Amino acid sequence: MSISCLSRPAAFFVVLVFLTLLLDPCETAAAIQADRTKLSITVFFPENLSGKPAPLKALRESLVRGLASTGISLLDDSSLERFMIRHRIRNTGGLDDISALALKTEENIEAVLIFSVTLYDESSPPKLEVIARLVSTGEKPTILWMDSVALSGDDSPGILGIGLITDPAKLGEKAVGSLVRSLSNHLSGGKAEVKPVKGRYRPSIFYEAEALPPGKRYTVAVAPFFNTSDRKYAGEIMVLHFIEELVRFGGFDVVEPGVVRQKLLNLRVIMNEGISLIDADHISLALKADLVIAGKVIVYQDYAGQDGSPVVDFSALAIENKKVVWASKSYNKGDDGVFFFDRGKVNTAGGLTSYMVRSLVGEISQYEGKAGTGGSGLKFSPGPAD
């Protein structure tokens, strides 16, 4: 049948399909993606929480290239630098409400991508963890998306080490690519899948008070975690993982940490050994938060080389109206429950923390869903085995 025998709509469809087949599939997908992700953002300069020198510039350049390829409109670096100098912005690990409003009105920027490097180790095999979030500008900064990637060069060595990554730069490209795909999927309307974690990552102790009222969407502020571990910035890293998992579950409105930081400075709150009920009450009132989450990092340990296992030990609690509504204690090693050929081993403290916090947030979500059952008390997990 010739095209002339078809109706005009049908003929147009045939021609469109034919032209699509002539195009490179990747270019076609990129064009569609660009139409779906028309957004004006700026990428803040990365925050280094690794405790070591890291290639922040190279990672950011790779991230900017990846975002530009999706069709997102990016503020140029010169304009960003001038804005930061004009407003005396030194901390690039968060966005306060004043800066958010200024970016919207002065630069016509709709969102800010905040990028933190929480692990960087060039020894063989290399290790890298990055955490990123997209925060809206305007009068009330809101976390729109958040994700993290924790990689080790020997995560998937394969047969005869074919999948082993020894080049830190290649590992960086893989991590950035994963973040770009995750953000692109979010902007295209896709939903991030919350994968269940194994039972061995459940908190070893979990206390719950009286059940919270059902059907209420809680505004949550995550306060700084007190760090007693040997790892520098472990408290800041733990805060980011809690925020990530709370955002991922979607049942909470999480206050942007840059806003929390600014409020703490304004209130002159100093938490030398953790948060007090009075401090939590001040934070809650200032941020109009229903719950304040805080805690302590006891151990946050990565390892270098091929042999070893990360260890993470932390406690957390949530406070509402000067009352502790839940509290937990979590401890895990990366090789918990691993018996054969390191299958299932977690190679980074960041990856291990993600599983542990995701399991805890899952407990909290289930707990909120049990309102009206009258359940309360102390729970103990069966241990590291599934």
C-alpha positions in Angstrom: 0.0 0.0 0.0 1.4 3.4 -1.0 1.4 6.4 1.3 -0.9 8.1 -1.2 -3.6 5.5 -0.4 -3.5 6.4 3.3 -5.4 9.2 5.0 -3.4 12.3 5.9 -3.0 11.5 9.6 -1.9 7.9 8.8 0.5 9.1 6.2 2.0 11.6 8.6 2.4 8.9 11.2 4.3 6.6 8.7 6.6 9.4 7.7 7.3 10.3 11.4 8.1 6.7 12.2 10.4 6.5 9.1 12.3 9.6 10.1 12.6 8.4 13.7 14.2 5.2 12.5 16.8 7.2 10.5 17.8 9.2 13.6 20.2 7.9 16.2 18.1 6.4 19.1 20.2 8.1 21.7 19.8 11.5 20.0 16.0 10.9 19.8 15.8 10.0 23.5 17.9 13.1 24.4 15.6 15.3 22.4 12.5 14.0 24.1 14.2 14.3 27.5 15.2 17.9 26.7 11.5 18.8 26.1 10.6 17.3 29.5 13.3 18.9 31.5 13.2 22.6 30.6 14.4 24.0 33.9 16.7 26.8 34.9 19.1 25.7 37.6 22.6 26.4 39.0 25.1 23.9 40.3 26.8 25.0 43.5 30.5 24.3 43.9 30.9 20.9 45.6 31.2 20.5 49.3 34.1 18.3 50.4 33.1 16.1 53.4 35.6 13.3 52.5 38.3 14.6 54.9 40.8 14.3 52.0 41.7 16.2 48.9 39.2 15.4 46.1 38.9 16.4 42.4 35.9 18.6 43.1 36.4 20.7 39.9 36.5 17.7 37.6 33.5 16.1 39.3 31.5 19.3 39.0 32.5 19.7 35.3 31.4 16.2 34.6 28.1 16.8 36.4 27.5 20.1 34.5 28.1 18.4 31.1 25.7 15.6 32.0 23.0 18.0 33.0 23.5 20.2 30.0 23.0 17.1 27.7 19.5 16.6 29.2 18.4 20.1 28.0 18.5 21.7 31.5 19.3 25.5 31.3 22.3 26.2 33.6 23.5 29.4 35.1 27.0 30.2 33.9 29.9 30.0 36.4 30.7 33.7 36.1 27.2 34.8 37.1 27.2 32.3 39.9 30.5 33.6 41.3 29.3 37.2 41.1 26.1 36.2 42.9 28.0 34.4 45.7 30.4 37.3 46.2 27.6 39.8 46.2 25.7 37.9 48.9 28.8 36.7 50.7 27.9 33.0 50.4 30.6 30.8 51.8 28.8 27.6 52.6 27.9 25.7 49.5 26.5 22.7 51.3 23.1 24.2 51.8 20.6 26.9 50.7 19.1 29.3 53.2 15.9 31.1 52.5 17.5 34.5 51.9 19.8 33.2 49.2 17.0 31.1 47.7 14.8 34.2 47.2 17.7 36.2 45.8 18.5 33.5 43.3 14.9 33.5 42.1 14.5 37.3 41.8 18.0 38.3 40.7 19.1 35.4 38.4 15.7 33.9 37.5 16.9 30.5 38.8 14.3 27.9 39.6 16.4 25.4 41.5 19.9 24.8 42.9 21.8 21.5 42.7 23.8 20.9 45.9 26.6 18.4 45.5 28.7 16.8 48.4 31.6 14.5 48.1 31.6 12.3 51.2 34.2 9.7 50.3 37.2 9.9 48.0 40.1 7.3 48.1 42.4 6.8 45.1 44.1 3.7 46.5 43.4 0.4 44.7 40.6 -0.2 44.3 39.4 3.4 44.4 36.3 4.4 46.4 33.9 7.3 45.9 30.6 8.5 47.4 28.6 11.5 46.3 25.3 12.9 47.5 23.3 15.4 45.6 19.9 17.2 46.0 17.9 19.6 44.0 16.4 22.5 46.0 13.8 25.0 44.8 14.4 28.7 45.1 12.0 31.4 46.1 10.5 32.2 49.5 10.6 28.6 50.8 13.4 26.4 49.7 12.1 22.9 49.2 14.0 19.6 48.5 12.7 18.4 45.2 14.9 15.4 44.7 17.8 13.7 46.4 20.0 10.7 45.7 23.5 9.3 46.6 25.9 7.0 44.9 28.6 5.0 46.8 31.0 3.1 44.6 34.1 0.9 45.0 36.2 -0.2 42.1 35.7 -3.8 43.2 31.9 -3.7 43.6 31.5 -5.9 40.5 34.8 -7.4 39.5 33.3 -10.2 37.5 35.1 -13.2 36.0 38.9 -12.7 36.0 38.4 -9.1 37.2 36.9 -7.9 34.0 34.6 -5.5 35.8 37.3 -4.1 38.2 37.7 -0.4 38.0 41.2 0.9 38.9 40.9 4.4 37.5 39.4 7.0 40.0 38.4 9.2 37.1 36.4 6.4 35.5 34.7 5.7 38.9 33.8 9.4 39.1 32.2 9.4 35.7 30.2 6.4 36.7 29.0 8.0 39.9 28.1 11.3 38.2 26.3 9.5 35.4 24.2 7.6 37.9 23.1 10.9 39.5 22.3 12.6 36.2 20.1 9.6 35.2 18.3 9.7 38.5 17.6 13.4 38.4 16.6 13.2 34.7 14.2 10.4 35.6 12.7 12.5 38.4 12.2 15.6 36.2 10.6 13.4 33.5 7.9 12.4 36.0 9.5 9.0 37.0 9.3 7.8 40.6 12.3 6.6 42.4 11.9 3.0 43.5 12.3 2.5 47.3 13.9 -1.0 47.4 13.4 -2.9 50.6 16.6 -3.6 52.6 17.6 -6.9 54.2 16.7 -7.6 57.7 20.2 -7.4 58.9 20.2 -3.6 58.5 17.4 -3.1 60.9 18.2 -1.1 64.1 19.4 -3.3 66.9 17.2 -1.4 69.3 14.1 0.6 68.4 11.9 2.3 71.0 8.5 3.7 70.1 6.2 5.9 72.2 2.5 6.3 71.7 1.5 6.2 68.1 1.4 9.4 66.1 -2.0 10.6 64.6 -2.8 8.9 61.3 -3.0 10.8 58.0 -0.8 13.7 59.0 2.1 14.7 56.8 4.9 15.6 59.1 7.4 18.4 58.6 10.8 17.2 59.7 14.0 19.1 60.6 17.2 17.0 60.9 19.5 18.7 63.4 23.3 18.2 63.5 24.4 14.7 64.7 27.0 14.7 67.4 30.2 13.0 66.1 32.3 11.0 68.5 33.8 8.8 65.7 37.3 9.2 64.3 35.9 10.2 60.9 35.8 13.9 60.3 32.4 15.2 59.1 30.7 11.9 60.0 27.9 13.9 61.7 27.3 16.0 58.6 27.3 12.9 56.4 24.8 11.1 58.7 22.4 14.1 58.4 22.5 13.9 54.6 21.7 10.2 54.6 18.7 10.8 56.9 17.4 13.6 54.8 17.9 11.5 51.6 15.9 8.5 53.0 13.1 10.7 54.4 12.8 12.4 51.0 12.9 9.1 49.2 10.0 7.6 51.2 7.9 10.7 50.3 5.8 10.8 53.4 7.6 13.7 55.0 8.3 17.4 54.3 12.0 17.7 55.1 13.4 21.1 55.9 16.4 22.1 53.7 19.5 21.7 55.9 20.8 25.1 54.8 17.7 26.7 56.4 18.3 24.6 59.5 21.9 25.8 59.7 20.9 29.4 59.3 18.2 29.2 62.0 20.7 27.5 64.4 23.1 30.4 63.9 20.4 33.0 64.4 19.2 31.3 67.6 22.8 30.8 68.7 22.1 27.2 69.5 25.3 25.3 70.4 25.0 21.6 70.9 28.3 20.5 72.5 27.2 17.0 73.3 24.1 16.5 71.3 20.6 18.0 71.3 18.5 18.8 74.3 14.7 18.9 74.6 14.9 22.6 75.0 17.1 23.0 71.9 14.7 20.7 69.9 11.8 22.9 71.0 13.5 26.1 69.9 14.3 24.5 66.5 10.8 23.2 66.1 9.2 26.5 66.8 11.7 28.5 64.6 11.2 26.1 61.6 7.6 25.2 62.2 8.6 21.6 62.2 6.5 18.8 63.8 9.5 16.5 64.4 13.2 17.2 65.1 15.5 14.3 64.4 19.0 14.2 65.9 21.5 11.7 67.1 25.1 10.6 67.6 27.7 8.9 65.4 29.8 6.5 67.4 31.7 4.8 64.6 31.9 5.7 60.9 34.8 3.7 59.4 35.9 3.1 55.8 38.8 0.9 54.8 41.5 1.2 52.1 42.5 -1.6 49.8 40.8 -4.9 49.0 40.7 -6.4 52.5 38.5 -5.0 55.2 34.9 -4.0 55.9 33.3 -0.7 56.7 31.7 -0.3 60.2 28.9 2.1 61.1 27.4 2.7 64.6 24.9 5.4 65.4 21.9 6.3 67.5 19.0 8.5 66.6 15.9 10.0 68.1 12.9 12.1 67.1 11.4 14.7 69.4 7.9 16.2 69.2 6.7 18.8 71.7 9.6 18.1 74.1 8.9 14.3 74.0 10.9 11.6 72.5 8.5 9.7 70.2 11.0 7.2 68.9 14.7 6.3 69.5 17.0 3.8 67.9 20.5 2.2 68.0 22.0 0.8 64.8 25.3 -1.1 64.3 26.5 -3.0 61.2 29.6 -4.1 59.3 29.8 -4.3 55.6 30.3 -8.1 55.6 27.4 -8.9 57.9 25.6 -12.0 56.6 28.2 -12.5 53.9 29.7 -16.1 53.6 30.7 -16.9 50.1 33.0 -14.9 47.7 32.0 -11.6 49.3 28.6 -11.8 47.6 26.4 -9.1 49.1 29.3 -7.3 50.8 29.0 -3.5 51.2 32.3 -1.8 50.5 31.8 1.7 51.7 30.5 3.2 55.0 28.3 5.5 53.0 26.6 2.6 51.2 26.2 0.8 54.5 24.7 3.9 56.2 22.2 4.2 53.3 20.8 0.7 54.0 20.8 1.2 57.8 19.0 4.6 57.6 16.6 3.3 55.0 15.7 0.4 57.2 15.1 2.8 60.2 13.0 5.2 58.2 11.0 2.2 57.1 10.4 1.3 60.7 9.2 4.9 61.4 6.9 4.9 58.4 5.3 1.6 59.6 5.1 3.0 63.0 3.2 6.0 61.8 0.8 3.7 60.0 0.0 1.9 63.2 -1.7 4.8 64.8 -4.6 3.8 66.9 -3.2 0.4 67.7 -1.9 1.6 71.0 1.4 -0.1 70.3 4.5 1.2 72.1 7.6 -0.1 73.7 11.1 -1.4 73.0 12.0 -3.7 70.1 15.2 -5.7 69.6 16.3 -7.0 66.2 17.3 -10.6 65.9 20.9 -9.7 64.9 22.8 -9.4 61.7 21.4 -12.5 60.1 18.4 -12.1 57.7 
